Amino acid sequence: MSLRFSPRLIRNRKGQALVESAIVIPLMTFIILGVVQLGMIQHARLMTEYAAFNAARAGIVWNADRFVMQNAAIISLLPTMEGLVSETSAGDPAKMMMQIVQRALIYQAHRRVAQASDFIRNGTDVIIGMLSPSIQGGAGAFRDAVLNAAESAADTGLRNAINGIFGTQDIVEVEIVSPKLGDFGGVHSTEITFDDVMSDDAAWVDKTRLSIRITYLYTLRIPFANRIIHTAYIAGQVGQNLYGAVWNPQTRAGETGFRNVAPLNLAGRGTQLTRQLWQAASHGVFMIPLRATYSMRMQSNPYRRSVAIR
């Protein structure tokens, strides 16, 4: 018995294969794009950890200089983005000069605050010496408390003003977790001796351990997958459930990509960085922050100005 297929049956089977292909091929394409983008994110995350190691290694011998550490991190992250140098100070001489000026101004601000404080302290010593011996101790303690508070307020105000002029947001940002500004003991202490093993300060070990945190604003570059992954990340940051089709996420259950619904809007929620990333996405730039930390023992004296600059 032989099987015979009518031309109509053959045409029906061809039509069925075409419909199945139209359904499966876009779905498989989206899955492949997503897997490729996730693999690139994992690669960038590993490189961010490597960048934190290289930045810390540079910082321990360069007095915890934030700019040296930033450039070391940028060089380490180059395999993840070929244009990274041109978008940071490492490839911009003008921006590097601005950072040098910023560092010099911060240093001069510390000096001026300390000099003004010393001038007032020396002048009031004469007045306190003329008081009754029974109240000289209390007067001196009160004077020191007022001066210390004034020093801290003036120093913070000057640093914020200078940092505000020059800006602080970078694609690769280095945050010094330790030592902290308070570990230097006020504006009169400009550095911490890294090899003073005979120090009586019990916290000396912590003060001379450099701990940094690297934040890398990684740009997602795979079409379609970049928008989907970025939207899911932002929604997770602001605690928003997403509904609807994967290519058209909505904030209300029951919505789909086949209806004329209001576009997803997460603006004004989350941290400042989250809002900035969401705003950048509206211009077609999809970025997510990757973070890594590393700690090393200092091999040079950490400078106060390096910790003070943001």
Secondary structure, DSSP 8 states (H G I E B T S, - for coil): ------HHHHHHHHHHHHHHHHHHHHHHHHHHHHHHHHHHHHHHHHHHHHHHHHHHHHHHHTTT-HHHHHHHHHHHHGGG-TTTGGGSGGG-HHHHHHHHHHHHHHHHHHHHHHHHHHHHHHHHHHHHHTS-HHHHHHHHHHHHHHHHHHHHHHHHHHHHHHHHHH----SEEEEEEES-GGGG-STT--B--TT-TT---TTHHHHTEEEEEEEEEEE--STTHHHHHHHHHHHHHHT---BS-TTS-BSSTT--TTS-------TT-S-HHHHHHHHHHTTT--EEEEEEEEEEE-SS--BHHHHH--
